[in-house]
Amino acid sequence: MVAMENVNDIQDAQSTQDTDNSIEPKKLVCVRFPALPLSYIFDAKGMDLHYGDLVLVNTEAGLSVAKVVGTPSHDEAAGLDEIKPVLRKLTPEDRDKLAVIRQREEECFRFCHERITARGLPMKLTRVEQMFDGSKTTFYFVAEGRVDFRELLKDLVEKYRTRIELRQIGSRQESAMLGGIGSCGREVCCSVYLTSFQRISVKMAKNQNMTLNPSKISGLCGKLKCCLAYEKESYANLIDNLPKPGKKVFLEQGEAVVVSINIINQTFVAKLADRRFIKSSVSDILTEEEYTKLSEQKAAENARIKEQPHREQPVEAASDQNRPRGKRKRSSRRRNSRRKRSKPE
């Protein structure tokens, strides 16, 4: 049994299900266990297995039921030496037995939860998993720190008379076990196909110009969303091409200071010396030499315009229409009085 620690090592189960509800029969298949956010490679031994089929496999803990989620990549399959085989596809009898096991798990969950409450232990029970052959039962729980559960373990062993394991998990593993719908409207990635948890930092959200609101960038587990790492490299390469906010740049319009950037469009907004804001792209940025040369050319052009002789414009005599209205009326009255005097009596 070989674990796959890379997301790219298995096919996207959801997209495979959307296009075709079956996968091409392969010798090697990837299976996923309900209680573990990991995918393992098994030898199908020529069996015709499809996506979503339940199979019985032999693990270090015992016989367990797993779900077929895809096929391994060629590179991953080439480096494998010894792979455990798939025992068989679940038969109707196996499915009936699995239903009985699920009922036992629910009963174990209720009993363990009662004992946790009775003993006042600071722990939250998440899931109970019982091996298909009944050789072992695992109780998964979440707690903020270390918990002394020795008395609880005695209660469980006395009750079920089998091998008992109490395993503490983190909030991410809890979300992977329980599942749920994320803010994107799809099932959380950790419960579908993720095989490992990467380190997620706030810097990834900053590089993507996301609002640093905990409710926006956090998943169901309360941690930063795993999907922030999906486009980390792409955003890192794009942001390297843009000037950082607060940096001085040289543009054709003059020296400016970068105020904000748009990573996707590869543009930025800068503030000029005269307090004007201008939107520019990376291609508009000039080097200091280019800006100095352009400034000298503009200064020479302005000096040449000032040295040209200034032509005097001829001043036209003001007409009656351009004169003040009062003067026009006075002159018209004088003309009328002159005409009256010149008339013969």
Residue pairs with C-beta under 8 A, 6 or more apart in sequence:
1 40
1 41
1 42
1 57
1 59
1 60
1 83
1 84
2 40
2 41
2 80
2 83
3 38
3 39
3 40
3 41
3 195
4 10
4 30
4 38
4 39
4 40
4 41
4 72
4 76
4 195
5 195
5 196
6 76
6 195
6 196
7 193
7 194
7 195
7 196
8 73
9 30
9 39
9 72
9 73
9 76
9 195
10 30
10 39
10 69
10 70
10 71
10 72
10 193
10 195
11 23
11 30
11 69
11 70
11 71
12 70
12 193
13 51
13 69
13 70
13 192
13 193
14 186
14 187
14 192
14 193
16 23
16 51
16 70
17 51
17 52
21 50
21 51
21 52
22 50
22 51
23 29
23 49
23 50
23 51
23 68
23 70
23 71
24 71
25 44
25 46
25 47
25 48
25 49
26 44
26 71
27 43
27 44
27 45
27 46
28 41
28 42
28 43
28 44
28 71
28 72
28 77
28 80
28 83
29 41
29 42
29 44
29 49
29 55
29 68
29 70
29 71
29 72
29 86
30 39
30 40
30 41
30 42
30 68
30 69
30 70
30 71
30 72
31 39
31 40
31 42
31 55
31 57
31 66
31 67
31 68
31 69
31 86
32 38
32 39
32 40
32 66
32 67
32 69
33 40
33 64
33 65
33 66
33 67
34 65
34 67
34 129
34 177
35 127
35 129
35 138
35 140
35 177
37 172
37 173
37 176
37 177
37 190
37 191
37 194
37 195
37 197
38 195
38 196
39 69
39 70
39 193
39 195
40 57
40 66
41 72
41 76
41 77
41 80
41 83
42 55
42 57
42 66
42 83
42 84
42 85
42 86
43 83
43 84
43 85
43 86
44 85
44 86
45 85
45 86
47 86
47 88
47 89
49 55
49 68
49 86
49 89
50 68
51 68
51 69
51 70
52 67
52 68
53 67
53 68
53 89
53 90
54 65
54 66
54 67
54 68
54 89
54 90
54 95
54 98
55 65
55 66
55 67
55 68
55 86
55 87
55 88
55 89
55 90
56 63
56 64
56 65
56 66
56 86
56 87
56 88
56 89
56 90
56 94
56 132
57 63
57 64
57 65
57 66
57 84
57 86
57 87
58 64
58 84
58 87
59 84
61 131
61 135
61 136
61 138
62 131
62 132
62 133
62 135
62 136
63 87
63 131
63 132
63 133
63 135
64 131
64 132
65 90
65 94
65 98
65 132
69 193
88 94
90 98
94 132
97 132
98 132
101 130
101 132
101 134
104 130
105 128
105 129
105 130
106 128
108 128
108 130
108 137
108 139
108 160
109 125
109 127
109 128
111 156
111 159
112 125
112 128
112 139
112 152
112 156
113 125
115 152
115 155
115 156
116 123
116 125
116 141
116 152
119 151
119 152
121 147
121 148
121 149
121 152
122 143
122 144
122 145
122 147
123 141
123 142
123 143
123 147
123 149
123 168
124 141
124 142
124 143
125 139
125 140
125 141
126 140
126 141
126 142
126 169
126 174
126 177
126 178
127 139
127 140
127 177
127 178
128 137
128 138
128 139
128 140
129 137
129 138
129 140
130 136
130 137
130 138
131 137
134 162
135 162
135 163
136 162
136 163
136 164
136 165
137 156
137 160
137 162
137 163
137 164
137 165
138 164
138 165
138 166
138 167
139 156
139 164
139 165
139 166
139 167
140 167
140 168
140 169
140 173
140 174
140 177
141 147
141 166
141 167
141 168
141 169
142 168
142 169
142 170
142 171
142 174
143 168
147 168
149 166
152 166
153 164
153 166
156 164
156 166
157 164
169 177
171 221
171 222
171 223
172 190
172 197
172 221
172 223
174 221
175 188
175 190
175 191
175 219
175 220
175 221
176 188
176 190
176 191
176 194
177 191
178 191
179 187
179 188
179 191
180 187
180 188
180 191
180 220
181 187
181 188
182 188
182 189
182 219
182 220
182 225
183 216
184 227
188 219
188 220
189 226
189 227
190 197
190 221
190 226
194 226
197 226
198 226
198 229
200 223
200 224
200 225
200 226
200 228
200 229
201 224
202 212
202 217
202 224
204 224
204 228
204 229
204 232
204 235
205 212
205 217
205 224
205 228
206 212
207 232
207 235
207 236
207 239
207 263
208 228
208 231
208 235
208 263
209 261
209 262
209 263
210 216
210 217
210 228
211 217
217 224
217 225
217 228
218 224
218 225
219 225
219 226
235 263
238 263
238 264
238 266
239 261
239 263
241 266
241 282
242 261
242 263
242 266
242 268
242 282
243 249
243 258
243 261
243 268
243 285
244 258
244 261
245 258
245 259
245 260
245 261
246 257
246 258
247 257
247 258
248 255
248 256
248 257
248 258
249 255
249 256
249 257
249 258
249 270
249 285
250 256
250 285
250 286
250 287
250 288
250 290
250 291
251 270
251 272
251 278
251 280
251 284
251 285
251 286
251 291
252 284
252 286
252 294
253 272
253 276
253 278
254 272
254 273
254 274
255 272
255 273
255 291
256 270
256 271
256 272
256 273
256 278
257 270
257 271
258 268
258 269
258 270
259 268
259 269
259 270
259 271
259 277
260 268
260 269
261 267
261 268
261 269
262 268
266 281
266 282
267 279
267 280
267 281
267 282
268 279
268 280
268 281
268 282
269 277
269 278
269 279
269 280
270 277
270 278
270 280
271 277
271 278
272 278
286 294
320 328
320 331
